[in-house]
Amino acid sequence: MKAAVYYKYGPPEVVSVKEVPTPKINAQEVLIRVHYTTVNRTDCGFRSAEYFISRFFSGLFNPKIPVLGCEYAGEIVEAGNQVTKYKVGDRVFGFNEKLFACHAEFIKVNENDTFTIIPSGISYEQAVALTEGIHYALEDIRAAKVQPGQQVLVYGATGAIGSGAVQLLKHFGAHVTAVCNTKNIDLIKSLGADIVIDYTKEDYTQSDKRYDFVFDAVGKSSFGASKKVLKPRGIYMSTELGKNGENVWLSMLTPIIGGKRLMFPLPKFRPDDARFLAELAEKGKLKAVIDRTYTLDEIVDAYKYVETGQKTGNVLIKVV
């Protein structure tokens, strides 16, 4: 089968498409023909090893897993003889954050891993982008214990995480202020944001409005800058480590001091979460924002585009 592989850390060019063996399944696994996958910030981070700490998971000197890609949508083409939850022909989507391997024509997963059936009426393109970014948003919203009626600001609302956060926050009953650029104002309004701030014209940190939760979905703000718009017991979260890793140590320090807090939860995606997101999508309450689509052979270009930091929503890879 064809797969995008990398054997050393570095820029997008370290990735190339090659022929590799098709995975062999055991009795409790299924083999999935991948129709679509994505290139996202997680893939970029592990490929580049820009944050050295990632090497403790992916390999200290060289990658232990040569095929990246943590999101997939496809069709089950083979099932082990002990598999009871799925059958050949099922359309499924899922998240493979531990083993990656989704940038390939086929992947194998255990039937108890984090994936589920694609609802009727949902395309492979929509399904594939329902996990990585949106699940990070879901876990952070849960960690902040957002309640109906609370005031929440989402900074970087046009990314895969931010666009998911806006929709999930509205589902949970929050009043959402979203920050984005001029060209995406109408898009973010269509996702349900109550107020949209154009960051090219207005600095949210200078606002008189106060928030229960400020969620930086792109890692370009800071706790220090956002404290002035937080309520006395407000919460700040970022999807990045922050300058010199400050978000890690501040997450330990601010609860001790009391008052305004920085939280840095470690997300965990479960099969029930995949089913929850599938149900929201089926009901029309959740839609993945898609920027553009590349073929598997164009994956280096996809990496380069994602790393411009200018993508809107998700970047897809059409595999078959």
MIRO-801049 format. One record per residue (C-alpha): residue number from 1; residue in one letter; chain; x negated, y negated, z. Coordinates in pm, whole numbers, m for minus. Example, Ala and Ser with C-alpha at 12.3 -4.5 7.8 and 13.67 -1.06 7.14 Angstrom:
REM residues 2
@pos 1; code A; unit A; X m1230; Y 450; Z 780
@pos 2; code S; unit A; X m1367; Y 106; Z 714
REM end
This chain:
REM residues 320
@pos 1; code M; unit A; X 0; Y 0; Z 0
@pos 2; code K; unit A; X m99; Y m364; Z m36
@pos 3; code A; unit A; X m181; Y m563; Z 277
@pos 4; code A; unit A; X m345; Y m894; Z 364
@pos 5; code V; unit A; X m653; Y m806; Z 570
@pos 6; code Y; unit A; X m929; Y m992; Z 752
@pos 7; code Y; unit A; X m1243; Y m850; Z 911
@pos 8; code K; unit A; X m1394; Y m1163; Z 1061
@pos 9; code Y; unit A; X m1265; Y m1483; Z 1219
@pos 10; code G; unit A; X m1262; Y m1800; Z 1018
@pos 11; code P; unit A; X m1073; Y m2017; Z 766
@pos 12; code P; unit A; X m788; Y m1892; Z 544
@pos 13; code E; unit A; X m1037; Y m1757; Z 291
@pos 14; code V; unit A; X m1138; Y m1473; Z 525
@pos 15; code V; unit A; X m803; Y m1313; Z 433
@pos 16; code S; unit A; X m772; Y m1105; Z 116
@pos 17; code V; unit A; X m514; Y m866; Z m27
@pos 18; code K; unit A; X m634; Y m507; Z m56
@pos 19; code E; unit A; X m507; Y m151; Z m85
@pos 20; code V; unit A; X m492; Y 22; Z 254
@pos 21; code P; unit A; X m336; Y 352; Z 369
@pos 22; code T; unit A; X 40; Y 353; Z 429
@pos 23; code P; unit A; X 115; Y 413; Z 801
@pos 24; code K; unit A; X 219; Y 762; Z 911
@pos 25; code I; unit A; X 507; Y 774; Z 1159
@pos 26; code N; unit A; X 560; Y 1002; Z 1458
@pos 27; code A; unit A; X 885; Y 1150; Z 1585
@pos 28; code Q; unit A; X 1003; Y 828; Z 1756
@pos 29; code E; unit A; X 900; Y 580; Z 1489
@pos 30; code V; unit A; X 1047; Y 438; Z 1171
@pos 31; code L; unit A; X 871; Y 325; Z 855
@pos 32; code I; unit A; X 993; Y m8; Z 721
@pos 33; code R; unit A; X 945; Y m142; Z 371
@pos 34; code V; unit A; X 875; Y m510; Z 436
@pos 35; code H; unit A; X 1069; Y m746; Z 211
@pos 36; code Y; unit A; X 967; Y m1069; Z 385
@pos 37; code T; unit A; X 722; Y m1176; Z 651
@pos 38; code T; unit A; X 595; Y m1519; Z 760
@pos 39; code V; unit A; X 275; Y m1711; Z 819
@pos 40; code N; unit A; X 298; Y m1907; Z 1143
@pos 41; code R; unit A; X 89; Y m2077; Z 1408
@pos 42; code T; unit A; X 34; Y m1748; Z 1590
@pos 43; code D; unit A; X m119; Y m1589; Z 1281
@pos 44; code C; unit A; X m336; Y m1895; Z 1220
@pos 45; code G; unit A; X m455; Y m1900; Z 1580
@pos 46; code F; unit A; X m561; Y m1535; Z 1587
@pos 47; code R; unit A; X m721; Y m1553; Z 1241
@pos 48; code S; unit A; X m930; Y m1859; Z 1322
@pos 49; code A; unit A; X m991; Y m1777; Z 1691
@pos 50; code E; unit A; X m1001; Y m2153; Z 1744
@pos 51; code Y; unit A; X m900; Y m2086; Z 2103
@pos 52; code F; unit A; X m1173; Y m1846; Z 2217
@pos 53; code I; unit A; X m936; Y m1695; Z 2473
@pos 54; code S; unit A; X m744; Y m1528; Z 2187
@pos 55; code R; unit A; X m1045; Y m1303; Z 2126
@pos 56; code F; unit A; X m977; Y m1124; Z 2455
@pos 57; code F; unit A; X m664; Y m991; Z 2288
@pos 58; code S; unit A; X m774; Y m957; Z 1925
@pos 59; code G; unit A; X m1139; Y m858; Z 1962
@pos 60; code L; unit A; X m1437; Y m1040; Z 2111
@pos 61; code F; unit A; X m1663; Y m1045; Z 1804
@pos 62; code N; unit A; X m1445; Y m918; Z 1520
@pos 63; code P; unit A; X m1071; Y m853; Z 1482
@pos 64; code K; unit A; X m955; Y m516; Z 1612
@pos 65; code I; unit A; X m637; Y m531; Z 1405
@pos 66; code P; unit A; X m717; Y m624; Z 1043
@pos 67; code V; unit A; X m360; Y m702; Z 933
@pos 68; code L; unit A; X m185; Y m1003; Z 1086
@pos 69; code G; unit A; X 183; Y m1103; Z 1068
@pos 70; code C; unit A; X 420; Y m1074; Z 1363
@pos 71; code E; unit A; X 759; Y m1123; Z 1190
@pos 72; code Y; unit A; X 924; Y m892; Z 942
@pos 73; code A; unit A; X 1251; Y m817; Z 768
@pos 74; code G; unit A; X 1299; Y m510; Z 558
@pos 75; code E; unit A; X 1457; Y m170; Z 506
@pos 76; code I; unit A; X 1396; Y 155; Z 692
@pos 77; code V; unit A; X 1267; Y 412; Z 441
@pos 78; code E; unit A; X 1169; Y 690; Z 680
@pos 79; code A; unit A; X 1273; Y 787; Z 1035
@pos 80; code G; unit A; X 1115; Y 1031; Z 1277
@pos 81; code N; unit A; X 1317; Y 1337; Z 1380
@pos 82; code Q; unit A; X 1372; Y 1202; Z 1732
@pos 83; code V; unit A; X 1496; Y 858; Z 1624
@pos 84; code T; unit A; X 1859; Y 805; Z 1729
@pos 85; code K; unit A; X 1917; Y 427; Z 1710
@pos 86; code Y; unit A; X 1843; Y 371; Z 1341
@pos 87; code K; unit A; X 1865; Y 552; Z 1009
@pos 88; code V; unit A; X 1713; Y 536; Z 664
@pos 89; code G; unit A; X 1867; Y 248; Z 469
@pos 90; code D; unit A; X 1923; Y 18; Z 769
@pos 91; code R; unit A; X 1832; Y m346; Z 707
@pos 92; code V; unit A; X 1632; Y m464; Z 1009
@pos 93; code F; unit A; X 1427; Y m758; Z 1135
@pos 94; code G; unit A; X 1190; Y m787; Z 1425
@pos 95; code F; unit A; X 885; Y m920; Z 1605
@pos 96; code N; unit A; X 557; Y m731; Z 1638
@pos 97; code E; unit A; X 348; Y m956; Z 1863
@pos 98; code K; unit A; X 121; Y m682; Z 2004
@pos 99; code L; unit A; X 31; Y m488; Z 1691
@pos 100; code F; unit A; X 95; Y m748; Z 1420
@pos 101; code A; unit A; X 53; Y m560; Z 1084
@pos 102; code C; unit A; X 350; Y m730; Z 913
@pos 103; code H; unit A; X 149; Y m884; Z 625
@pos 104; code A; unit A; X 183; Y m554; Z 439
@pos 105; code E; unit A; X 422; Y m358; Z 220
@pos 106; code F; unit A; X 503; Y m113; Z 501
@pos 107; code I; unit A; X 491; Y m117; Z 880
@pos 108; code K; unit A; X 573; Y 144; Z 1142
@pos 109; code V; unit A; X 747; Y 64; Z 1472
@pos 110; code N; unit A; X 882; Y 264; Z 1763
@pos 111; code E; unit A; X 1262; Y 269; Z 1774
@pos 112; code N; unit A; X 1248; Y 97; Z 2115
@pos 113; code D; unit A; X 1035; Y m193; Z 1993
@pos 114; code T; unit A; X 1167; Y m546; Z 1942
@pos 115; code F; unit A; X 1380; Y m524; Z 1630
@pos 116; code T; unit A; X 1744; Y m488; Z 1539
@pos 117; code I; unit A; X 1993; Y m458; Z 1254
@pos 118; code I; unit A; X 2034; Y m758; Z 1024
@pos 119; code P; unit A; X 2398; Y m870; Z 1046
@pos 120; code S; unit A; X 2613; Y m845; Z 737
@pos 121; code G; unit A; X 2594; Y m1162; Z 533
@pos 122; code I; unit A; X 2247; Y m1257; Z 660
@pos 123; code S; unit A; X 1970; Y m1237; Z 399
@pos 124; code Y; unit A; X 1622; Y m1099; Z 452
@pos 125; code E; unit A; X 1493; Y m1456; Z 410
@pos 126; code Q; unit A; X 1706; Y m1588; Z 695
@pos 127; code A; unit A; X 1650; Y m1286; Z 919
@pos 128; code V; unit A; X 1271; Y m1285; Z 899
@pos 129; code A; unit A; X 1242; Y m1634; Z 1048
@pos 130; code L; unit A; X 1469; Y m1572; Z 1348
@pos 131; code T; unit A; X 1201; Y m1442; Z 1583
@pos 132; code E; unit A; X 856; Y m1598; Z 1633
@pos 133; code G; unit A; X 933; Y m1969; Z 1662
@pos 134; code I; unit A; X 1288; Y m1932; Z 1790
@pos 135; code H; unit A; X 1196; Y m1682; Z 2058
@pos 136; code Y; unit A; X 930; Y m1915; Z 2198
@pos 137; code A; unit A; X 1198; Y m2183; Z 2219
@pos 138; code L; unit A; X 1440; Y m1941; Z 2385
@pos 139; code E; unit A; X 1191; Y m1832; Z 2651
@pos 140; code D; unit A; X 1094; Y m2189; Z 2738
@pos 141; code I; unit A; X 1456; Y m2301; Z 2759
@pos 142; code R; unit A; X 1528; Y m2011; Z 2992
@pos 143; code A; unit A; X 1223; Y m2090; Z 3204
@pos 144; code A; unit A; X 1340; Y m2451; Z 3240
@pos 145; code K; unit A; X 1684; Y m2321; Z 3346
@pos 146; code V; unit A; X 1860; Y m2572; Z 3124
@pos 147; code Q; unit A; X 2217; Y m2637; Z 3233
@pos 148; code P; unit A; X 2518; Y m2770; Z 3037
@pos 149; code G; unit A; X 2517; Y m3148; Z 3024
@pos 150; code Q; unit A; X 2147; Y m3190; Z 3097
@pos 151; code Q; unit A; X 1947; Y m3441; Z 2894
@pos 152; code V; unit A; X 1675; Y m3271; Z 2689
@pos 153; code L; unit A; X 1422; Y m3418; Z 2446
@pos 154; code V; unit A; X 1260; Y m3201; Z 2177
@pos 155; code Y; unit A; X 939; Y m3346; Z 2036
@pos 156; code G; unit A; X 848; Y m3196; Z 1699
@pos 157; code A; unit A; X 1201; Y m3088; Z 1613
@pos 158; code T; unit A; X 1123; Y m2990; Z 1253
@pos 159; code G; unit A; X 889; Y m2697; Z 1320
@pos 160; code A; unit A; X 988; Y m2333; Z 1356
@pos 161; code I; unit A; X 998; Y m2370; Z 1735
@pos 162; code G; unit A; X 1151; Y m2717; Z 1747
@pos 163; code S; unit A; X 1430; Y m2651; Z 1498
@pos 164; code G; unit A; X 1519; Y m2336; Z 1690
@pos 165; code A; unit A; X 1509; Y m2524; Z 2019
@pos 166; code V; unit A; X 1756; Y m2789; Z 1901
@pos 167; code Q; unit A; X 2011; Y m2524; Z 1802
@pos 168; code L; unit A; X 1965; Y m2311; Z 2114
@pos 169; code L; unit A; X 1989; Y m2611; Z 2345
@pos 170; code K; unit A; X 2317; Y m2712; Z 2184
@pos 171; code H; unit A; X 2441; Y m2355; Z 2225
@pos 172; code F; unit A; X 2359; Y m2375; Z 2598
@pos 173; code G; unit A; X 2544; Y m2706; Z 2630
@pos 174; code A; unit A; X 2260; Y m2956; Z 2663
@pos 175; code H; unit A; X 2263; Y m3312; Z 2527
@pos 176; code V; unit A; X 1975; Y m3311; Z 2278
@pos 177; code T; unit A; X 1750; Y m3594; Z 2167
@pos 178; code A; unit A; X 1524; Y m3478; Z 1885
@pos 179; code V; unit A; X 1206; Y m3647; Z 1763
@pos 180; code C; unit A; X 1103; Y m3606; Z 1399
@pos 181; code N; unit A; X 982; Y m3796; Z 1093
@pos 182; code T; unit A; X 1197; Y m4008; Z 862
@pos 183; code K; unit A; X 1251; Y m3753; Z 586
@pos 184; code N; unit A; X 1394; Y m3490; Z 822
@pos 185; code I; unit A; X 1646; Y m3700; Z 1014
@pos 186; code D; unit A; X 1946; Y m3565; Z 824
@pos 187; code L; unit A; X 1822; Y m3207; Z 861
@pos 188; code I; unit A; X 1785; Y m3238; Z 1239
@pos 189; code K; unit A; X 2127; Y m3399; Z 1268
@pos 190; code S; unit A; X 2271; Y m3104; Z 1076
@pos 191; code L; unit A; X 2122; Y m2869; Z 1338
@pos 192; code G; unit A; X 2328; Y m3042; Z 1608
@pos 193; code A; unit A; X 2099; Y m3302; Z 1766
@pos 194; code D; unit A; X 2300; Y m3571; Z 1945
@pos 195; code I; unit A; X 2033; Y m3840; Z 1902
@pos 196; code V; unit A; X 1742; Y m3841; Z 1655
@pos 197; code I; unit A; X 1432; Y m4056; Z 1710
@pos 198; code D; unit A; X 1211; Y m4133; Z 1410
@pos 199; code Y; unit A; X 861; Y m4119; Z 1556
@pos 200; code T; unit A; X 724; Y m4334; Z 1273
@pos 201; code K; unit A; X 937; Y m4621; Z 1403
@pos 202; code E; unit A; X 987; Y m4555; Z 1774
@pos 203; code D; unit A; X 781; Y m4410; Z 2060
@pos 204; code Y; unit A; X 1000; Y m4190; Z 2278
@pos 205; code T; unit A; X 774; Y m4249; Z 2578
@pos 206; code Q; unit A; X 874; Y m4616; Z 2574
@pos 207; code S; unit A; X 1246; Y m4541; Z 2599
@pos 208; code D; unit A; X 1463; Y m4638; Z 2896
@pos 209; code K; unit A; X 1636; Y m4300; Z 2874
@pos 210; code R; unit A; X 1543; Y m4032; Z 3127
@pos 211; code Y; unit A; X 1538; Y m3657; Z 3065
@pos 212; code D; unit A; X 1576; Y m3341; Z 3269
@pos 213; code F; unit A; X 1348; Y m3156; Z 3026
@pos 214; code V; unit A; X 1095; Y m3273; Z 2767
@pos 215; code F; unit A; X 994; Y m2993; Z 2532
@pos 216; code D; unit A; X 691; Y m3058; Z 2312
@pos 217; code A; unit A; X 736; Y m2799; Z 2038
@pos 218; code V; unit A; X 420; Y m2894; Z 1848
@pos 219; code G; unit A; X 170; Y m2957; Z 2126
@pos 220; code K; unit A; X 96; Y m3315; Z 2024
@pos 221; code S; unit A; X 217; Y m3499; Z 2334
@pos 222; code S; unit A; X 113; Y m3465; Z 2698
@pos 223; code F; unit A; X 252; Y m3446; Z 3049
@pos 224; code G; unit A; X 87; Y m3777; Z 3133
@pos 225; code A; unit A; X 255; Y m3957; Z 2844
@pos 226; code S; unit A; X 593; Y m3793; Z 2905
@pos 227; code K; unit A; X 613; Y m3840; Z 3284
@pos 228; code K; unit A; X 756; Y m4191; Z 3246
@pos 229; code V; unit A; X 1069; Y m4058; Z 3069
@pos 230; code L; unit A; X 1126; Y m3762; Z 3301
@pos 231; code K; unit A; X 1382; Y m3771; Z 3579
@pos 232; code P; unit A; X 1240; Y m3741; Z 3935
@pos 233; code R; unit A; X 1251; Y m3362; Z 3919
@pos 234; code G; unit A; X 1220; Y m3334; Z 3543
@pos 235; code I; unit A; X 1024; Y m3064; Z 3361
@pos 236; code Y; unit A; X 770; Y m3095; Z 3079
@pos 237; code M; unit A; X 662; Y m2803; Z 2860
@pos 238; code S; unit A; X 431; Y m2777; Z 2563
@pos 239; code T; unit A; X 366; Y m2496; Z 2318
@pos 240; code E; unit A; X m10; Y m2566; Z 2328
@pos 241; code L; unit A; X m276; Y m2552; Z 2599
@pos 242; code G; unit A; X m328; Y m2927; Z 2593
@pos 243; code K; unit A; X m652; Y m3126; Z 2610
@pos 244; code N; unit A; X m919; Y m2917; Z 2785
@pos 245; code G; unit A; X m651; Y m2662; Z 2874
@pos 246; code E; unit A; X m480; Y m2910; Z 3106
@pos 247; code N; unit A; X m136; Y m2753; Z 3064
@pos 248; code V; unit A; X m255; Y m2435; Z 3233
@pos 249; code W; unit A; X m396; Y m2593; Z 3548
@pos 250; code L; unit A; X m124; Y m2859; Z 3567
@pos 251; code S; unit A; X 136; Y m2581; Z 3563
@pos 252; code M; unit A; X m22; Y m2454; Z 3885
@pos 253; code L; unit A; X m80; Y m2794; Z 4044
@pos 254; code T; unit A; X 243; Y m2987; Z 3982
@pos 255; code P; unit A; X 476; Y m2742; Z 4166
@pos 256; code I; unit A; X 259; Y m2787; Z 4476
@pos 257; code I; unit A; X 269; Y m3166; Z 4456
@pos 258; code G; unit A; X 646; Y m3168; Z 4395
@pos 259; code G; unit A; X 859; Y m3399; Z 4184
@pos 260; code K; unit A; X 801; Y m3398; Z 3809
@pos 261; code R; unit A; X 662; Y m3065; Z 3693
@pos 262; code L; unit A; X 470; Y m2915; Z 3405
@pos 263; code M; unit A; X 559; Y m2554; Z 3328
@pos 264; code F; unit A; X 361; Y m2320; Z 3102
@pos 265; code P; unit A; X 552; Y m1989; Z 3097
@pos 266; code L; unit A; X 422; Y m1684; Z 2913
@pos 267; code P; unit A; X 694; Y m1572; Z 2672
@pos 268; code K; unit A; X 810; Y m1212; Z 2647
@pos 269; code F; unit A; X 1039; Y m1106; Z 2365
@pos 270; code R; unit A; X 1270; Y m811; Z 2429
@pos 271; code P; unit A; X 1498; Y m604; Z 2203
@pos 272; code D; unit A; X 1802; Y m762; Z 2371
@pos 273; code D; unit A; X 1671; Y m1104; Z 2266
@pos 274; code A; unit A; X 1653; Y m995; Z 1902
@pos 275; code R; unit A; X 2014; Y m878; Z 1924
@pos 276; code F; unit A; X 2116; Y m1206; Z 2090
@pos 277; code L; unit A; X 1959; Y m1411; Z 1809
@pos 278; code A; unit A; X 2121; Y m1184; Z 1549
@pos 279; code E; unit A; X 2462; Y m1245; Z 1707
@pos 280; code L; unit A; X 2412; Y m1622; Z 1704
@pos 281; code A; unit A; X 2309; Y m1608; Z 1339
@pos 282; code E; unit A; X 2609; Y m1394; Z 1252
@pos 283; code K; unit A; X 2840; Y m1648; Z 1419
@pos 284; code G; unit A; X 2679; Y m1936; Z 1229
@pos 285; code K; unit A; X 2532; Y m2089; Z 1547
@pos 286; code L; unit A; X 2168; Y m2031; Z 1453
@pos 287; code K; unit A; X 1996; Y m2083; Z 1121
@pos 288; code A; unit A; X 1627; Y m2054; Z 1045
@pos 289; code V; unit A; X 1485; Y m2357; Z 867
@pos 290; code I; unit A; X 1278; Y m2249; Z 566
@pos 291; code D; unit A; X 1019; Y m2474; Z 407
@pos 292; code R; unit A; X 876; Y m2269; Z 121
@pos 293; code T; unit A; X 802; Y m1914; Z 9
@pos 294; code Y; unit A; X 478; Y m1760; Z m120
@pos 295; code T; unit A; X 404; Y m1412; Z m252
@pos 296; code L; unit A; X 172; Y m1178; Z m63
@pos 297; code D; unit A; X m99; Y m1247; Z m322
@pos 298; code E; unit A; X m68; Y m1618; Z m239
@pos 299; code I; unit A; X m110; Y m1575; Z 136
@pos 300; code V; unit A; X m432; Y m1778; Z 155
@pos 301; code D; unit A; X m241; Y m2075; Z 12
@pos 302; code A; unit A; X 31; Y m2015; Z 270
@pos 303; code Y; unit A; X m226; Y m2030; Z 551
@pos 304; code K; unit A; X m371; Y m2351; Z 412
@pos 305; code Y; unit A; X m28; Y m2512; Z 397
@pos 306; code V; unit A; X 71; Y m2408; Z 749
@pos 307; code E; unit A; X m254; Y m2552; Z 880
@pos 308; code T; unit A; X m176; Y m2895; Z 735
@pos 309; code G; unit A; X 70; Y m2929; Z 1023
@pos 310; code Q; unit A; X 327; Y m3069; Z 781
@pos 311; code K; unit A; X 558; Y m2774; Z 735
@pos 312; code T; unit A; X 928; Y m2804; Z 808
@pos 313; code G; unit A; X 1053; Y m2490; Z 977
@pos 314; code N; unit A; X 913; Y m2163; Z 849
@pos 315; code V; unit A; X 680; Y m2050; Z 571
@pos 316; code L; unit A; X 783; Y m1717; Z 422
@pos 317; code I; unit A; X 588; Y m1446; Z 240
@pos 318; code K; unit A; X 781; Y m1239; Z m14
@pos 319; code V; unit A; X 627; Y m892; Z m6
@pos 320; code V; unit A; X 850; Y m683; Z m234
REM end
